[in-house]
Amino acid sequence: MIEITDPRIDKYIMGLAPESDSLLLEMEKKAKASGFPIVDPLVGRLLYLLTRLKQPALIVEMGSGFGYSAYWFAKALSIRGKIVLIDKEEAHISHARKVFSDSDLFDRAEFRVGDALQVAREYQGIDLLFIDIDKHQYLDAVMAIAPMLAKNALVIADNSLWHGNVAEGMTDRDTVGIDKFNRHMFSSNDFFTSIVPLRDGVLLAYKLTES
Ligand SMILES: C[S@@+](CC[C@H](N)C(=O)[O-])C[C@H]1O[C@@H](n2cnc3c(N)ncnc32)[C@H](O)[C@@H]1O
């Protein structure tokens, strides 16, 4: 495993951004206590920033867990924007629903249980697609949902450096899956792609072609 960012740099940036939203803090505590993988607060802030810049009308999130990343997206949405949270685990989605109902963001969210590759296909004109499902499914996910993307959509994928394993050439299913996905996104004529080496790597791809 490779340290993607020097822990001292992470600590420094974290120190610049103390969080005061009690629901975010509660979810961070829950994730830490249960070992559940959420995007961290620095990635959360990046998602927030990108959403404010993009001003999407429709965000679809594949792999919502209990709603931490979705909550960052929803906070940044304008009043006319909507986020669809999708997870295969009923328990995760009901926890997410509870978190959102304790906030003023509930009306911006739709909650779906099921296989994200199937459910996301029901939405046309997706302005921002976030992928955070099982890692070997990333390429299938983007292939399945590409026709549903709006013109100039933004695709964001978490864990695109997968603990550095992609750079070490590891051959397990998840590493190979992420590597294939990264290579596809960088070589595609339909997207302009980069990776921000923050936490576990955040892939950003801008859709160049019209839908
Ligand atoms: C890393 S967690 C998501 C964390 C969340 N994005 C966050 O940062 O708060 C991955 C989630 O994806 C879900 N998942 C994995 N494969 C899936 C699939 N094919 N369809 C729907 N959900 C999936 C898992 O149940 C798990 O809750």
The ligand as a MOL file (V3000), in Angstrom:
LIG
                    3D

  0  0  0     0  0            999 V3000
M  V30 BEGIN CTAB
M  V30 COUNTS 27 29 0 0 0
M  V30 BEGIN ATOM
M  V30 1 C -17.9130 3.1260 -0.0480 0
M  V30 2 S -19.5910 2.8690 0.3610 0 CHG=1
M  V30 3 C -20.3580 4.3800 -0.0820 0
M  V30 4 C -20.0110 5.5300 0.7980 0
M  V30 5 C -20.7110 6.8300 0.4620 0
M  V30 6 N -20.5630 7.1850 -0.9360 0
M  V30 7 C -20.1630 7.9370 1.3180 0
M  V30 8 O -19.0370 8.3970 1.0320 0
M  V30 9 O -20.8190 8.3480 2.2540 0 CHG=-1
M  V30 10 C -20.1200 1.8320 -0.9430 0
M  V30 11 C -21.5970 1.5140 -0.9180 0
M  V30 12 O -21.9530 1.0090 -2.1920 0
M  V30 13 C -22.9390 0.0180 -2.0330 0
M  V30 14 N -22.8920 -0.7810 -3.2700 0
M  V30 15 C -21.8700 -1.5250 -3.7480 0
M  V30 16 N -22.1590 -2.0250 -4.9620 0
M  V30 17 C -23.4080 -1.5750 -5.2680 0
M  V30 18 C -24.2810 -1.7210 -6.3850 0
M  V30 19 N -23.9290 -2.4290 -7.4590 0
M  V30 20 N -25.4780 -1.1140 -6.3460 0
M  V30 21 C -25.8620 -0.3840 -5.2710 0
M  V30 22 N -25.0820 -0.2060 -4.1900 0
M  V30 23 C -23.8660 -0.7770 -4.1840 0
M  V30 24 C -22.5670 -0.7000 -0.7480 0
M  V30 25 O -23.7150 -1.3040 -0.1710 0
M  V30 26 C -22.0080 0.4570 0.0910 0
M  V30 27 O -22.9960 0.9990 0.9270 0
M  V30 END ATOM
M  V30 BEGIN BOND
M  V30 1 1 1 2
M  V30 2 1 2 3
M  V30 3 1 2 10
M  V30 4 1 3 4
M  V30 5 1 4 5
M  V30 6 1 5 6
M  V30 7 1 5 7
M  V30 8 2 7 8
M  V30 9 1 7 9
M  V30 10 1 10 11
M  V30 11 1 11 12
M  V30 12 1 11 26
M  V30 13 1 12 13
M  V30 14 1 13 14
M  V30 15 1 13 24
M  V30 16 1 14 15
M  V30 17 1 14 23
M  V30 18 2 15 16
M  V30 19 1 16 17
M  V30 20 1 17 18
M  V30 21 2 17 23
M  V30 22 1 18 19
M  V30 23 2 18 20
M  V30 24 1 20 21
M  V30 25 2 21 22
M  V30 26 1 22 23
M  V30 27 1 24 25
M  V30 28 1 24 26
M  V30 29 1 26 27
M  V30 END BOND
M  V30 END CTAB
M  END
